[in-house]
Amino acid sequence: MSSDIEIYEQKGLVPAEVYEKATLYVPEASVDDYKEAPYWNRFINIKTIEHDFDGVNGTLADDVSVTVRRNEIHIDGFEGTVRVLTMSRQTVYSGSANTITVGNGGAYIVRAGGKSYKVMVK
């Protein structure tokens, strides 16, 4: 099975400047694999993902948790600046509220206290 990038590359849809200017973020344990893999090894800037986004609900830090109820994201055990971003990194909220209402369902990134967490709003 071909990867998406391989298909795009074969069709000539990936300009050379993408490999020079874009940064490819990968899990820390996979950096060497990407540097050796066909097509992916053309990226000049390969960096590790700072945080693991596998979970949907759970704790951000020892006493901080993020949950979702309907279209509200709840941050418990944290006081300070909270940012909520779309998966394309557009900020939809920045402030100190512990309950954030989002208009649309989908995946969001919540950043609080130097930690990031992915949540799914239905």
Secondary structure, DSSP 8 states (H G I E B T S, - for coil): ---HHHHHHHTT-S-HHHHHH-EEEE-GGGHHHHHHSTTGGG-SEEEE-SS----SSEESSSS-EEEEETTEEEEES--S-EEEEETT--EEEEES-SEEE-SS-EEEEEEETTEEEEEEE-
